Amino acid sequence: MTNFADLTTIAVGGPIASFIEPTSRVGVIEAVEDADAKGLPLCVIGGGSNMLVADTPFDGVVVRDARHAVSVLDEAAPVENGETIVHVNAEAGCNWDDFVDYCVNLGLEGVEGLSGIPGTVGASVVQNIGAYGQEVASSVESVEVWDRKDKQTKELTNQELHFGYRMSVLKASMYSAPATPAAEFFPTPRYVVLSVTFALHHSATGVVGYGQLAKALGVEVGERMSTTDIRNAVLKVRASKGMLEDSHRYLTEAMRGTKKSELVAIAHNAQRTQEGNDEPDYNRHSCGSFFMNPILTKEQAARLPEDAPRFSATLPDGTPGVKTSAAWLIDHAGFHKGYKTSENATAGLSTMHTLALTNRGGASAADIMNLAKTVQDGVERAYGIRLIPEPVVIGMSLK
């Protein structure tokens, strides 16, 4: 029997009653429809990087799209401002970093800053992934979905997806309030992603849009550089913070074949060189960034210490707000890199990054949950802010 621990980057989670890997578009729809018709719990999983699942059995159906195709829909077509746009379609099950690598090698600009993010193309638009000055929302033209409510396929435009900070209409359908699952569609959205069409620029260079990345490349923010150089720099920076997947997971039976073998080999060699051994890197056994950066009202932000990070942002109601750093709050509340609730705890903060909660070897979902709540409670006591988890939490409550 397959366990969520076999499928997730944090390597925790209980046994799955039914695990299905459809190899066709129709197969994905039929698997979803069959589970819904029978009233079974349904979890459509991508790379397993953005979920924390309970240790107890999941008495439902888990669907992992086994389709990985990427296709260029047109030649570079001139547009009014003289730029060229290339439309690229990727099936939902395609590994996200495989897709980025494909686009960079094809000489396309628009997703290079998102290199190394775990997961799949389908999951990327649910979460509106972002890093190093880019968000997937900026390059998505449309998403083909299966609407579980209306029982039909639909094409949602970028505008209809209502992208926001780590948010989309897809993700919003799963929650009635922050970290509160909706009654009808959870842990799978109302709209199941079938494929995504991207509008990318035909260019071998991209904009360096983030300070840390600019420093790594030795340039100023806003300068243009080779997209290959940007991708390589992003991977290097992410590796230095333990924010890449542990490449060993793709050598397991449950994950074999879900990522291009040549890219697995490159990642494995890079990890072995960085670590100096061929052992698992427990800093990478995480859900990535576990908490979202809080977006506060100006009044809330005014109560933060003077040296707390502040960035312009938009509140959910559309009014101006202030974004601060979850990592800063965690660290300044006393939870530093490597923090554990006890000396022998098997769950702890990454030794390289306070925003990553990690499985140090043998941790259970309950151990990760205990660590997360400890951090949440501590930050709330210190600053009056309740951190919201970024991963989908299944079978447990983390408000």
C-alpha positions as CSV (number, residue, x, y, z in Angstrom):
1,M,0.0,0.0,0.0
2,T,1.2,3.5,-0.9
3,N,1.7,6.0,1.9
4,F,1.7,9.8,1.8
5,A,5.1,9.5,3.3
6,D,6.2,7.9,0.0
7,L,4.8,10.8,-2.1
8,T,5.6,14.0,-0.1
9,T,8.8,16.0,0.2
10,I,8.5,16.1,4.0
11,A,8.1,12.3,4.0
12,V,5.2,12.0,6.5
13,G,1.6,10.8,6.1
14,G,-0.4,7.7,6.5
15,P,-1.5,4.9,4.2
16,I,-3.7,5.6,1.1
17,A,-6.8,3.4,0.4
18,S,-6.7,3.9,-3.4
19,F,-3.8,5.4,-5.3
20,I,-4.4,6.0,-9.1
21,E,-2.1,7.4,-11.8
22,P,-4.1,8.1,-14.9
23,T,-2.1,8.4,-18.1
24,S,-4.7,10.2,-20.2
25,R,-6.8,13.4,-19.9
26,V,-10.0,11.3,-20.0
27,G,-8.4,9.0,-17.3
28,V,-7.8,11.9,-15.0
29,I,-11.4,13.2,-15.4
30,E,-12.8,9.7,-14.9
31,A,-10.8,9.1,-11.7
32,V,-12.0,12.3,-10.2
33,E,-15.6,11.8,-11.3
34,D,-15.6,8.2,-9.9
35,A,-14.4,9.3,-6.5
36,D,-16.9,12.2,-6.4
37,A,-19.8,10.0,-7.5
38,K,-19.0,7.5,-4.7
39,G,-18.7,10.3,-2.2
40,L,-15.1,9.3,-1.4
41,P,-12.5,11.8,0.0
42,L,-10.4,12.9,-3.0
43,C,-6.8,14.2,-3.1
44,V,-5.3,15.2,-6.4
45,I,-1.6,15.3,-5.7
46,G,1.2,16.9,-7.7
47,G,4.8,16.6,-6.5
48,G,3.7,16.3,-2.8
49,S,5.7,19.3,-1.9
50,N,3.0,21.5,-0.5
51,M,1.0,19.3,1.8
52,L,1.1,18.0,5.3
53,V,-1.0,14.8,5.8
54,A,-1.9,13.1,9.0
55,D,-0.4,9.8,10.0
56,T,-3.9,8.1,10.1
57,P,-5.2,6.2,7.0
58,F,-6.6,8.3,4.2
59,D,-9.8,6.3,3.4
60,G,-10.3,7.8,-0.1
61,V,-8.8,8.2,-3.5
62,V,-5.4,9.9,-4.3
63,V,-5.0,10.8,-8.0
64,R,-1.6,11.6,-9.4
65,D,-1.6,12.8,-13.0
66,A,1.0,10.7,-14.9
67,R,0.9,13.0,-18.0
68,H,4.1,15.0,-18.6
69,A,3.9,16.4,-22.1
70,V,4.9,19.9,-23.1
71,S,4.2,21.4,-26.5
72,V,4.8,24.7,-28.3
73,L,1.4,25.8,-29.7
74,D,2.7,28.4,-32.1
75,E,5.7,30.0,-33.6
76,A,6.9,33.3,-32.1
77,A,4.2,35.7,-33.1
78,P,4.8,39.5,-33.2
79,V,2.6,41.6,-31.0
80,E,1.9,45.4,-31.1
81,N,4.9,46.5,-29.0
82,G,7.3,44.6,-31.2
83,E,8.0,41.8,-28.7
84,T,7.4,38.1,-29.5
85,I,5.2,35.8,-27.6
86,V,5.3,32.0,-27.6
87,H,2.5,29.9,-26.3
88,V,3.5,26.7,-24.5
89,N,1.1,24.2,-23.1
90,A,2.0,21.7,-20.4
91,E,0.0,18.9,-19.0
92,A,-0.8,19.1,-15.3
93,G,1.4,16.2,-14.2
94,C,4.6,17.7,-15.7
95,N,7.3,18.2,-13.1
96,W,7.6,22.0,-12.7
97,D,11.4,22.2,-12.9
98,D,11.4,20.0,-15.9
99,F,9.1,22.6,-17.5
100,V,11.3,25.5,-16.6
101,D,14.4,23.6,-17.9
102,Y,12.5,23.0,-21.2
103,C,11.6,26.6,-21.6
104,V,15.0,28.0,-20.8
105,N,16.6,25.6,-23.3
106,L,14.1,26.7,-25.9
107,G,15.2,30.3,-25.4
108,L,12.0,31.4,-23.7
109,E,11.8,34.0,-20.9
110,G,9.3,34.2,-18.1
111,V,9.7,31.3,-15.6
112,E,13.5,31.1,-15.1
113,G,13.3,32.7,-11.7
114,L,11.0,29.9,-10.6
115,S,13.7,27.2,-11.1
116,G,14.0,24.5,-8.5
117,I,10.5,24.9,-7.0
118,P,9.2,21.4,-6.2
119,G,5.9,20.2,-7.6
120,T,4.0,20.0,-10.9
121,V,2.7,22.4,-13.5
122,G,-0.9,21.8,-12.3
123,A,0.0,22.6,-8.7
124,S,1.9,25.8,-9.7
125,V,-1.3,27.7,-10.7
126,V,-3.3,26.5,-7.6
127,Q,-0.7,28.0,-5.3
128,N,0.5,30.8,-7.6
129,I,4.1,29.9,-6.9
130,G,6.6,32.7,-6.8
131,A,10.3,33.4,-6.0
132,Y,13.1,35.7,-6.9
133,G,11.0,38.4,-8.5
134,Q,8.6,36.2,-10.5
135,E,5.2,34.6,-10.0
136,V,3.6,32.0,-12.2
137,A,0.6,34.4,-12.6
138,S,2.7,36.7,-14.8
139,S,3.2,34.0,-17.5
140,V,-0.1,32.1,-17.4
141,E,-2.5,32.7,-20.2
142,S,-5.2,30.1,-19.4
143,V,-5.8,26.9,-17.5
144,E,-7.9,24.0,-18.7
145,V,-9.8,22.5,-15.7
146,W,-12.4,19.9,-14.8
147,D,-15.2,21.6,-12.9
148,R,-16.3,19.1,-10.2
149,K,-19.5,21.1,-9.5
150,D,-20.7,21.7,-13.1
151,K,-19.3,18.4,-14.4
152,Q,-17.6,19.8,-17.4
153,T,-14.2,21.0,-18.7
154,K,-13.6,24.8,-18.7
155,E,-10.9,27.1,-19.9
156,L,-10.2,29.7,-17.2
157,T,-8.4,32.9,-18.4
158,N,-5.7,34.6,-16.3
159,Q,-8.2,37.2,-15.2
160,E,-10.7,34.5,-14.2
161,L,-8.1,32.7,-12.0
162,H,-8.0,35.8,-9.7
163,F,-4.3,35.3,-8.8
164,G,-3.0,36.8,-5.6
165,Y,-0.2,36.2,-3.1
166,R,0.0,32.4,-2.9
167,M,-3.7,32.3,-4.0
168,S,-5.9,31.6,-7.0
169,V,-9.6,30.9,-7.5
170,L,-8.6,27.2,-7.5
171,K,-7.1,27.4,-4.0
172,A,-9.8,29.7,-2.8
173,S,-12.5,27.0,-3.5
174,M,-10.9,24.8,-0.9
175,Y,-11.2,27.2,2.0
176,S,-14.0,29.0,3.8
177,A,-11.5,31.1,5.7
178,P,-7.7,31.1,6.1
179,A,-6.5,27.6,7.0
180,T,-10.2,26.5,7.4
181,P,-11.2,23.8,4.9
182,A,-14.4,24.3,2.9
183,A,-17.2,21.8,3.4
184,E,-17.6,20.8,-0.2
185,F,-14.1,20.9,-1.9
186,F,-11.2,19.9,0.2
187,P,-8.4,18.8,-0.1
188,T,-8.9,19.1,-3.8
189,P,-10.2,22.3,-5.5
190,R,-13.5,22.5,-7.3
191,Y,-11.4,23.0,-10.4
192,V,-9.0,20.2,-11.2
193,V,-6.2,21.4,-13.4
194,L,-5.8,19.4,-16.7
195,S,-3.3,21.6,-18.5
196,V,-1.8,25.1,-18.4
197,T,-1.1,27.4,-21.4
198,F,1.8,29.9,-20.8
199,A,2.5,33.0,-22.8
200,L,6.3,33.4,-22.7
201,H,8.7,35.8,-24.4
202,H,11.1,34.6,-27.1
203,S,14.3,35.8,-25.5
204,A,17.6,34.3,-24.3
205,T,17.8,36.9,-21.5
206,G,15.6,37.7,-18.6
207,V,15.4,40.4,-15.9
208,V,17.1,39.9,-12.6
209,G,14.3,40.9,-10.3
210,Y,15.5,40.2,-6.8
211,G,18.4,41.5,-4.7
212,Q,19.8,38.2,-3.5
213,L,19.8,36.9,-7.0
214,A,21.4,40.0,-8.3
215,K,24.2,39.7,-5.7
216,A,24.8,36.1,-6.7
217,L,25.1,37.2,-10.4
218,G,27.2,40.3,-9.6
219,V,24.7,42.6,-11.3
220,E,22.1,45.2,-10.3
221,V,18.4,44.5,-9.8
222,G,16.7,45.2,-13.1
223,E,19.6,44.2,-15.4
224,R,19.1,41.6,-18.1
225,M,21.1,38.4,-18.0
226,S,21.1,35.1,-19.8
227,T,18.1,33.0,-18.7
228,T,20.5,30.0,-18.3
229,D,22.7,32.0,-15.9
230,I,19.6,33.2,-14.0
231,R,18.3,29.6,-13.7
232,N,21.7,28.3,-12.5
233,A,22.0,31.1,-10.0
234,V,18.5,30.5,-8.6
235,L,19.3,26.8,-8.2
236,K,22.6,27.7,-6.4
237,V,20.9,30.1,-4.0
238,R,18.1,27.7,-3.3
239,A,20.6,24.9,-2.6
240,S,22.5,27.2,-0.2
241,K,19.3,27.6,1.9
242,G,18.3,23.9,1.7
243,M,15.3,24.9,-0.4
244,L,15.5,22.3,-3.1
245,E,14.1,18.8,-3.0
246,D,16.3,15.9,-1.8
247,S,17.2,14.2,-5.1
248,H,17.2,10.8,-3.4
249,R,13.4,10.8,-3.5
250,Y,13.4,10.3,-7.2
251,L,15.3,7.1,-6.8
252,T,12.4,5.5,-4.8
253,E,9.8,3.3,-6.4
254,A,6.9,5.7,-5.6
255,M,8.6,8.7,-7.4
256,R,10.6,7.1,-10.1
257,G,9.7,8.4,-13.6
258,T,7.9,11.5,-12.3
259,K,10.9,13.7,-13.2
260,K,13.3,13.6,-16.2
261,S,16.1,11.1,-15.5
262,E,18.8,13.4,-16.8
263,L,17.7,16.2,-14.5
264,V,17.5,13.8,-11.6
265,A,21.1,12.8,-12.3
266,I,22.2,16.5,-12.5
267,A,20.4,17.3,-9.2
268,H,21.9,14.2,-7.5
269,N,25.4,15.1,-8.5
270,A,25.0,18.7,-7.4
271,Q,23.6,17.6,-4.0
272,R,26.4,15.1,-3.5
273,T,29.0,17.7,-4.4
274,Q,27.5,20.2,-2.0
275,E,27.1,17.8,0.9
276,G,30.3,15.9,0.3
277,N,28.5,12.6,0.7
278,D,25.6,10.6,-0.8
279,E,23.4,10.8,2.3
280,P,19.9,12.3,2.6
281,D,19.9,16.1,3.3
282,Y,17.3,16.5,6.0
283,N,17.2,20.3,5.5
284,R,15.4,19.4,2.2
285,H,12.9,17.1,3.9
286,S,10.3,19.9,4.2
287,C,7.2,21.5,2.6
288,G,9.4,24.5,1.5
289,S,8.3,27.7,3.1
290,F,5.8,26.5,5.7
291,F,4.2,29.8,6.6
292,M,3.0,32.6,4.3
293,N,4.3,36.1,4.8
294,P,1.5,38.0,6.7
295,I,-0.2,40.9,4.9
296,L,-1.3,43.3,7.6
297,T,-3.3,46.5,7.8
298,K,-1.3,49.6,8.3
299,E,-2.5,49.8,11.9
300,Q,-1.2,46.2,12.5
301,A,2.1,46.9,10.8
302,A,2.6,50.1,12.9
303,R,2.7,47.8,16.0
304,L,5.7,45.8,14.7
305,P,9.2,46.7,15.8
306,E,10.8,49.4,13.8
307,D,13.3,47.1,12.2
308,A,10.7,44.6,11.0
309,P,10.6,44.2,7.2
310,R,7.8,46.1,5.5
311,F,6.7,45.8,1.8
312,S,3.7,47.3,0.0
313,A,0.9,44.8,-0.5
314,T,-2.8,44.5,-1.2
315,L,-5.2,43.1,1.4
316,P,-7.8,40.5,0.4
317,D,-10.5,43.3,0.2
318,G,-8.3,45.2,-2.3
319,T,-7.2,47.9,0.0
320,P,-3.5,48.8,0.6
321,G,-1.7,46.7,3.2
322,V,1.8,45.9,4.4
323,K,3.5,42.6,3.9
324,T,6.1,41.5,6.5
325,S,8.4,38.5,6.7
326,A,7.3,35.3,8.4
327,A,10.9,34.2,8.6
328,W,11.8,37.5,10.5
329,L,8.9,37.0,12.9
330,I,9.8,33.4,13.6
331,D,13.5,34.3,14.2
332,H,12.8,37.3,16.4
333,A,10.2,35.4,18.4
334,G,13.1,33.2,19.5
335,F,12.9,30.3,17.1
336,H,16.2,30.3,15.4
337,K,17.7,28.0,12.7
338,G,17.8,24.4,13.9
339,Y,15.2,25.0,16.6
340,K,13.6,21.8,18.1
341,T,11.0,21.5,20.8
342,S,13.3,19.1,22.6
343,E,16.9,17.9,22.1
344,N,15.8,14.5,20.7
345,A,12.9,15.7,18.6
346,T,12.8,14.3,15.1
347,A,11.2,17.5,13.7
348,G,12.9,20.9,13.7
349,L,13.5,24.1,11.8
350,S,16.0,23.9,9.0
351,T,19.5,24.6,10.1
352,M,19.7,26.9,7.1
353,H,16.3,28.7,7.0
354,T,13.8,29.4,9.7
355,L,10.8,29.2,7.4
356,A,11.3,25.5,6.6
357,L,10.0,22.9,9.1
358,T,11.9,19.7,8.5
359,N,11.7,16.0,9.1
360,R,15.1,15.3,10.7
361,G,14.6,11.5,10.1
362,G,11.8,9.4,11.4
363,A,9.4,12.3,12.2
364,S,5.6,11.8,12.1
365,A,3.0,14.2,10.9
366,A,2.1,14.8,14.5
367,D,5.7,15.8,15.3
368,I,5.7,18.4,12.4
369,M,2.3,19.6,13.6
370,N,3.6,20.1,17.2
371,L,6.5,22.1,15.9
372,A,4.3,24.2,13.7
373,K,1.9,25.0,16.5
374,T,4.8,25.9,18.8
375,V,6.1,28.4,16.3
376,Q,2.6,29.8,15.6
377,D,1.9,30.3,19.3
378,G,5.3,31.9,20.0
379,V,4.9,34.4,17.1
380,E,1.4,35.2,18.2
381,R,2.5,35.8,21.8
382,A,5.4,38.1,20.6
383,Y,3.7,40.1,17.9
384,G,-0.1,39.3,17.9
385,I,0.1,37.8,14.5
386,R,-1.1,34.2,13.8
387,L,0.9,32.7,11.0
388,I,-1.0,30.9,8.3
389,P,0.4,27.7,6.9
390,E,1.2,27.6,3.2
391,P,0.8,23.8,2.7
392,V,-2.5,22.0,2.4
393,V,-3.0,20.4,5.8
394,I,-5.0,17.1,5.6
395,G,-6.5,15.2,8.5
396,M,-5.3,17.7,11.1
397,S,-6.1,21.3,12.0
398,L,-3.5,24.0,12.0
399,K,-5.2,27.4,12.4
